[in-house]
Amino acid sequence: MTTVTDHDQSNHDWRDAGEGWGHAANDWACLYEHYSLEVMTAMFDAVGLGKGVRVLDIACGSGAAMRHAVGRGATVAGIDASAQLLEIARRRVADADIRLGSMFELPWRDHAFDAIVSINGIWGGCQAALDEARRVLQPGGRIAISFWGNGRPLDLRPVFKVFARHAPVEHLTSMRQLNNISEPGVAEAMLKASGFEILDRGARISVVEWPDEDLAWRAVCSVGPAAPALRHGDHEAIRRDVLDVLAECRDDRGMYRFRNDHQYVIARTPPR
C-alpha cells in the first residue's frame, strides 16, 4: 500500500523500488500507512468489497488495506516489491495469499479476482501494471486506484521537495513521471488504454497525525521518496529542512496533522 512496486518496466528493477519502500518498514507500518483510511473506505464500498469477494491488493505494502478487507469478509491476496513490508503484512493478515514480486507480472491466472484495489501503488509510467490487472480481473469486475491530487491541502508537497533537493539528480526524472497521474484525466486515460470502463472519480482528505516532532520526522522519512535522499544526503540537514516545512502542520498542542488531497478512480472490465 502506497508502495510503488515499479516505476517503468523497461528502466527500473522492481527490487530496487522494494528496497526503497522497505527501508524503514516498522515506521511505515505503524506511523504512516493508515493515512489512506478515508480513501480506502470509499474504494472498498465502490468495488463492492464484502463476504466472499476475491480481491487483489496491488502494492499491498505492510497489509493495512488487506486487514480491513478481511474484516469485511473478503478473500484477500496481495503483491508488493518490498520483502521488508511483506514480513509485516504476513503477520497482520496470516490467511492472505501474499506474494513478493512485480505488478508488471502478476503471478495469478486470468480472471482470478472479482475486484482489485491499489492504494497509491500504480502511478504514471505504470501502464503495463493496469494491463496485468485487467488480465486477472473477472469480466465485469471492478478496479479502484488512488493517488495524490493537486488540490489543497497538500502538506506532502513541501516535504517531498525537501527530499528531492537532497536526492541524486536522476531521481527527479523518475518522480516527475510517477506524479503526472495527479493531473486531471491522466488516470482515466491509463485505465481506458488497458480496456477498462470508467465508472467514477472521487476524492477524500487524507489525515495522519503524530504527537511530536520526533515521530513526525520518523513517519515522513519512512516513505519511499525519502530513501534516495537519506542514502546520499546529510541526515541532520534533511531533518532540519523537513521539520521546518512541517511546522505549518503543528497545532498549539504540539501535534502534527498532515493533510493531503487524495484522489481515486473506479473502473470495471466490460461485462461478458
Secondary structure, DSSP 8 states (H G I E B T S, - for coil): ------S-TTT--HHHHHHHHTTTHHHIIIIIGGGGHHHHHHHHHHTT--TT-EEEEET-TTSHHHHHHHHTT-EEEEEES-HHHHHHHHHH-TTSEEEES-TTS--S-TT-EEEEEEES---TT-HHHHHHHHHHEEEEEEEEEEEE-SSS-BTHHHHHHHHHHHS-HHHHHHHHHHHGGGSTTHHHHHHHHTT-EEEEEEEEEEEEEESSHHHHHHHHTTSTTHHHHHHHS-HHHHHHHHHHHHGGGB-TTS-EEEEEEEEEEEEE----
